[in-house]
């Protein structure tokens, strides 16, 4: 039975970001093309004529149930009590999540000092798992079949696991919508063509378990439904089937707005780029910037054809040991064997629509001057209570990031808490064209057992054209004249 539950963990790719892509950096005025990922309005009125991304990656995963020893990174097999430690005393429902974001070669171009265009190519992945009751997880993962639960009934409820990987081609337009002497409003939109790479799901509903003895278990009612895209079923040369950009199409969109308070012409230049030597010199001369955006509206259509299964799990008596994967048994053989113990439902799902991890972003950035600044942002996953199981969820998170910026380098300290009460402290650095860091490195180093981990790394080339455009003082004088009339 432990292996039956492990199938949900298999839907979480091991190569995959937590809830905030490039957390702590994307809210900086220096973020450029990386700011577009959470709010397309930030593309308007930037500090650079061109912003070219070479490559960037942000990745993380986490769960609420099991903590892992740092030494587990060096082992091929995980042992209970040595490599991982389940939270057997918890009374809360348990979850796991993962996200990945790789920003491929992309470019942002400032048409003039008020409007910009951008093209972004991203390869993304997302996975979600849960909710599981802690009693059910203890039964399945701690010395299964756990004799402590003999004679007890365990309600599985409704549990879903999904994963989705896709290419995303985004076209962004942003501009200054309104400007006065002391404020500026910007808006932006990103339209996306989505190309699914691979996807899958597993859903268990309305199922209860009763352990009668170590060799007998009763499963009352319920269904198990799982499926995956056909390219995952190919055993010979599967890679060639992952890059058909038209196989699994979809559309998506991001939309965002920012408001800037600009009380003085010299205020806010947190990055200190050196006076009037760059294009649009007063682009970051705000004291306070507030942003709101909605990202990842839309989804992808998938066709899983014959690669799906629907099972009636009702079984008055079954030896739970039969559900374990035998040593040396392939996953394909194990899956086919386990299916024989249950009844196939006649209704099969031939296609499904996987929703993107739609999220609401609220942000604020205050520049004290002299390079010091403080930003705060909150991300709210909007799919958490969606009626469909075919969705990816963005984990709700709140983050506070103090930072210092000066010319070619900057440092920032992201501190965050997520909806599952996980608290993380990390650090990031910008060294010329290189950005690197982690949103949880300090909290991970301080913890004996790790439940979450993430990192980000990027290389970009922001290019400004020297001595172009009007100076801050000239533009401030123009705005004052316009307001007077």
Number of C-alpha atoms within 10 A of each C-alpha: 17 20 16 15 16 13 15 22 19 12 21 24 18 10 12 20 28 28 26 26 25 31 28 29 29 20 26 25 23 20 22 26 26 26 20 27 23 28 29 32 31 30 33 30 25 29 26 23 22 23 23 20 23 15 17 21 21 25 25 25 25 21 20 19 21 20 19 21 18 15 11 16 11 9 9 7 8 14 11 13 11 11 19 19 18 18 15 15 10 14 10 14 16 19 18 22 29 30 32 26 24 21 23 19 16 19 20 27 21 24 14 15 22 17 21 24 20 22 19 23 20 22 19 22 26 28 29 28 25 19 17 21 19 19 18 18 19 22 21 18 18 16 12 17 23 15 14 12 19 16 12 11 16 17 17 19 14 16 20 21 28 29 27 27 21 24 21 23 20 23 18 22 21 26 25 22 16 11 15 15 20 16 16 17 20 24 25 26 24 26 19 23 18 24 25 28 25 20 26 25 25 23 20 19 17 15 20 18 19 19 25 18 16 15 13 16 21 20 18 19 15 18 21 20 18 21 24 26 22 19 18 17 12 11 8 7 8 12 11 9 15 16 14 12 16 11 15 18 18 22 19 21 19 25 22 24 22 24 22 22 20 21 15 15 19 16 19 26 27 27 24 16 17 11 12 16 15 21 25 27 26 26 19 26 25 28 23 22 22 18 23 21 22 23 24 22 18 18 24 22 18 23 18 19 14 15 18 19 18 22 21 19 24 17 16 13 15 16 16 18 17 14 19 16 19 13 6 6 10 10 12 9 11 17 15 10 14 14 16 10 15 16 14 16 14 9 9 16 16 13 16 16 16 24 23 23 23 24 25 19 22 20 21 20 23 21 26 16 19 15 18 20 23 19 23 20 22 22 22 21 22 19 19 18 9 11 8 11 20 22 27 28 27 27 24 21 22 21 22 20 23 18 22 19 24 17 13 13 15 21 20 23 24 23 22 24 16 18 12 15 10 14 16 20 21 23 21 24 20 22 14 14 14 16 21 20 25 25 29 22 18 15 17 19 13 10 13 11 18 20 19 25 20 25 23 23 19 21 20 22 15 20 15 18 14 14 13 15 17 15 18 19 13 11 16 18 13 14 15 13 11 12 11 8 5
